[in-house]
Amino acid sequence: MDNKIVNNKKSISDLQRTGILVTLLAAAFITSMSTTVTGNMIPNFTEFFGVSSNLAQWLTSGATLISGITIPITAFLIKRMPNKIYFFSAMTAFTTGSLAAFLAFNFPMLLVSRLVQAIGCGMLLSFAQIVLLKLYPKEKHGTIMAAYSMAAMVSSVVGPTYAGLIMDAFGWQGVFVSLFIIGILIIAGGIIFMKNVTDKEPAELNVPYVALSSAGFASFLIGISNISGGLLSLKSGGLILAGIMLLTVFAVLQLKSESPMLNLRVFKYPSFRIAVILSLCMYLIAMGNAMVLPIFTKSLCGFSDTAYGFATIFGSVLAVFSALSAGKLYDKMGIKPMFIAGTGLFGAFSIMGLFLSQNTSIIYIAIIFAFQSVAMSTLNSPTTAMALSGLAGRERVDGSAIFNTLRQISSSLASTISVLIFTLMGSNISAVHSVYVYYILVTTAIGVAVTFYLKSKN
């Protein structure tokens, strides 16, 4: 059975289906959490390895960049590889990277370990969505994507809490060894439950396309990270321009190709387009705040890792309930209520950030974190369901790869831009306010996009 592709969902028992769901949710939870734990650990790394904050933040933005580069290749791998082998390959990369990070004795080794870990994360993102949407009927897609998004999103907000508690007890190495142990347990769950669910399809991996897209993404993001040296310099503005040109060439070639690596024609669907725009904006805010808020809390207010960790618990709990509620409401009422509530919460959270000061209490920080977490979980699963439910077969695989690639790139861009604004504006309270002004502008873009989409629907 393990080596046979399952063409009929009914051939999988309810127990197996639940086992696959739990296994994939656990994998999504731990791999997503791994991308945010280092945000809380930046002050520890700068002291332990003697590196700058800008360099240390590449443990987060570099990992999300590698995940983003990996995801387009996963569209090919998902079509060609049996699900079970694919799952074990992804989890092996993740656990190997976690163990290597634990053993790292210098910063370059730690960074390389994080990049290996990120390959596993990138492989699992689209894979989990494709398998779960295949396992469950369309009328349950909102709820299933809510469960998936809850695992991925809540893990992101739990990450700082988890990292703070483990670091205070065992040091930063304890965080990575714990990720390794949990990864081994998930692999064991996969041995028991994981089945081959999706059909194998003919697909070709065009190496020049892979090189072109990877070079484009990397050039663009590295250029953004170097922008503090001036936009007119070769290593910032030059790389940004080169990245845009390479990605433009890649897009044109994909649209002209009869067998593209990624089918960019999925952008012809309005629901997919608006979902991509919203996801990009949401991640620019949420992942950027995941970098700036802990720096503010610890470096400017003097709170400990544990204090910040506990401050995120309230928001994490609320995010769980709001994610589940959002999925159910989407299945019953559609996207409009989610649009309105999510945009309003993002606006409220961003405005609250303008009132931060060195005398801000940990309770106020907890409230800001809660607003951001609920805003993200309210919109995250509905936009994912809206983007992918209208697609089927190869289009869904390509759509998921594109959707998650842009989401990962947005995550990497988010941390880079937020830390850059904070650094350029002086790394003080005024700099923090500047970051939240930027979040207000992005929230405004969300509101405009939502308004135009709802009018077009009417």
ABEGO torsion letter per residue (X at the ends): XAABBBABAAABBAAAAAAAAAAAAAAAAAAAAAAAAAAAAAAAAAAAAGBBAAAAAAAAAAAAAAAAAAAAAAAAAAAABBAAAAAAAAAAAAAAAAAAAAABABAAAAAAAAAAAAAAAAAAAAAAAAAAAAABBAAAAAAAAAAAAAAAAAAAAAAAAAAAAAAAAAEAAAAAAAAAAAAAAAAAAAAAABBBABBBBBBBBBAAAAAAAAAAAAAAAAAAAAAAAEAABAABAAAAAAAAAAAAAAAAAAAABABBABBAAAAABAAAAAAAAAAAAAAAAAAAAAAAAAAAAAAAAGBBAAAAAAAAAAAAAAAAAAAAAAAAAAAAAEAAAAAAAAAAAAAAAAAAAAABBAABBAAAAAAAAAAAAAAAAAAAAAAAAAAAAABBEAAAAAAAAAAAAAAAAAAAAAAAAAAAAAAAAGGBAAAAAAAAAAAAAAAAAAAAAAAAAAAAAX
